[in-house]
Amino acid sequence: MHTSRPTRSLAVPGVVSAAVFLSACGSMSMTPAFNQSSLPPTIQVPAGHKVAMETVGKGDITYECRDKANAAGQTEWVFVGPEAKLWDRSGKQVGKYYGPPATWESNDGSKLTATQLAVAPSGPTSLPFQLVKANPAVGSGAMTGVTYIQRVALQGGVAPTAVPCTPASKGQKQVVQYQADYIFWKAS
């Protein structure tokens, strides 16, 4: 068995190169930017925009049993508003979402409201996909310059089914849990 110095000296630079490469990879974000190609066309953000922030909203939606519009004597669960915390992809809370009106607020104090442009079904037990056009932000920070917000990757949030809404229960409120990804876009 023979071990020569040149073999060792060649191995060390290889190890160093691998360590440098792995170190560089560790400092890069391994999470790819959100890809909207699988979403219904009606909720895709127009060309000329890029993802500025990806968040996961986890929280509650409140519904109230009210008279059904244009249907005397009938009642239905009506959406009252959301209350959720917004988390970044690493699990750090970066803001909150509440309403009405629907408001996204960053921990830096910047916040915005938006106008709904489109919805599309996401599944029978989940809220629909949604695309909103952002109104100008209040304050400066993460929400400054946001042009669109998409609601995707939905879990839950639909009106209660286990508790009936009847004329006798008008005014009662029910809270359901939900989770959704909120993707914030800015002009590129």
C-alpha positions in Angstrom: 0.0 0.0 0.0 1.4 3.3 -1.0 0.2 6.8 -0.2 1.8 9.7 -1.9 1.7 13.3 -0.9 0.3 14.5 -4.3 -2.8 12.4 -3.7 -3.3 14.0 -0.3 -2.7 17.5 -1.5 -5.2 16.9 -4.3 -7.8 15.6 -1.8 -7.5 18.6 0.5 -8.4 21.2 -2.2 -11.4 19.1 -3.2 -12.6 19.0 0.4 -12.0 22.8 0.6 -13.9 23.4 -2.6 -16.8 21.2 -1.4 -16.9 23.1 1.9 -16.9 26.5 0.1 -19.7 25.3 -2.2 -21.8 23.9 0.6 -21.2 27.1 2.7 -22.4 29.2 -0.2 -25.4 27.0 -0.7 -26.3 27.4 3.0 -26.4 31.1 2.7 -28.8 31.0 -0.3 -32.5 30.7 0.0 -33.3 27.1 -1.0 -37.0 27.9 -1.2 -37.9 28.8 -4.8 -40.1 31.8 -5.5 -43.8 31.1 -5.8 -44.8 29.7 -9.2 -48.4 30.6 -10.2 -48.6 28.6 -13.4 -50.8 25.9 -11.8 -53.4 28.4 -10.6 -56.6 29.3 -12.5 -55.8 32.0 -15.0 -58.4 34.4 -13.4 -56.3 34.7 -10.3 -52.8 34.9 -11.9 -51.0 38.1 -11.4 -50.3 39.9 -14.8 -46.9 39.9 -16.3 -44.6 42.7 -15.1 -44.8 41.8 -11.4 -42.5 39.8 -9.1 -43.0 38.1 -5.8 -42.0 40.4 -3.0 -43.0 38.3 0.0 -44.5 34.9 0.7 -46.5 34.4 3.9 -48.6 31.8 5.5 -51.7 33.1 7.3 -53.0 31.0 10.2 -56.1 32.1 12.1 -59.8 32.3 12.3 -62.8 33.5 10.3 -66.0 34.6 12.0 -69.4 33.9 10.5 -72.8 35.2 11.8 -76.2 33.7 11.3 -78.2 36.3 9.4 -81.3 36.7 7.2 -80.6 35.5 3.7 -80.7 38.4 1.2 -83.9 38.5 -0.9 -85.2 35.3 0.7 -87.8 36.1 3.4 -87.7 33.7 6.4 -84.5 32.1 5.4 -81.1 32.4 7.1 -77.5 31.7 6.3 -74.0 31.9 7.7 -72.5 35.3 6.5 -68.8 36.0 6.5 -68.0 38.7 9.1 -64.2 38.9 9.0 -60.8 37.2 9.4 -58.2 37.4 12.1 -54.9 35.7 11.3 -51.2 35.9 12.0 -48.8 36.1 9.0 -45.7 33.9 9.1 -42.8 33.9 6.7 -41.5 30.6 5.2 -39.0 30.2 8.1 -41.7 30.3 10.7 -41.2 33.9 11.9 -44.3 36.0 12.5 -44.1 39.0 10.1 -47.5 40.5 10.3 -51.2 40.0 10.7 -54.4 40.0 8.5 -57.7 41.2 9.8 -60.9 43.0 8.8 -63.2 44.4 7.7 -62.0 45.9 5.7 -59.5 43.2 4.7 -56.2 44.6 6.0 -52.7 43.1 5.7 -50.3 44.7 8.3 -46.6 44.1 8.5 -44.8 44.1 11.9 -42.9 47.2 10.6 -46.3 49.1 10.8 -46.9 49.4 7.1 -50.3 48.1 6.0 -52.7 48.0 3.1 -56.2 47.2 2.0 -57.2 45.8 -1.4 -60.0 45.4 -3.9 -61.0 41.9 -4.9 -60.5 41.2 -8.6 -61.3 37.5 -8.9 -62.0 34.2 -7.0 -61.8 30.6 -8.1 -62.8 27.4 -6.4 -60.0 25.7 -4.4 -61.9 22.7 -2.9 -65.1 21.9 -1.2 -63.9 22.5 2.3 -61.7 25.5 1.7 -62.1 29.1 0.9 -61.6 30.0 -2.8 -58.4 31.2 -4.4 -58.4 34.9 -4.5 -56.6 37.8 -6.4 -56.8 41.3 -5.0 -55.4 44.6 -6.3 -53.6 46.4 -3.5 -54.5 50.0 -2.5 -51.5 52.2 -1.7 -49.9 51.3 1.6 -50.1 53.3 4.7 -46.7 53.8 6.3 -43.4 52.7 4.8 -42.1 49.2 5.0 -42.8 45.7 3.6 -46.2 46.7 2.3 -45.0 49.7 0.4 -45.2 49.2 -3.4 -47.3 46.0 -3.2 -49.5 45.8 -6.2 -51.3 42.4 -5.9 -52.0 39.8 -3.3 -52.9 36.2 -4.0 -54.6 33.8 -1.6 -53.5 30.3 -2.4 -52.8 26.9 -0.7 -56.0 27.0 1.3 -57.1 24.8 4.2 -60.5 25.3 5.8 -62.3 28.6 6.4 -65.7 27.8 4.9 -69.0 28.6 6.7 -69.8 26.2 9.5 -71.8 23.1 8.6 -71.9 21.3 12.0 -74.0 24.1 13.6 -77.2 25.0 11.7 -78.1 28.6 11.0 -81.9 28.9 11.6 -84.3 31.8 12.3 -84.0 30.9 16.0 -80.2 31.2 15.9 -80.0 34.6 14.1 -77.3 36.7 15.5 -75.2 33.8 16.8 -71.6 33.7 15.6 -69.3 30.8 14.8 -65.5 30.9 14.4 -63.8 28.5 12.0 -60.0 28.0 11.6 -58.2 28.4 8.3 -54.8 28.6 6.7 -53.8 30.2 3.5 -50.7 31.4 1.7 -50.7 35.1 0.9 -48.3 36.0 -1.9 -47.4 39.7 -2.2 -46.4 41.0 -5.6 -44.7 44.2 -6.6 -44.1 45.7 -10.1 -40.8 44.5 -11.5 
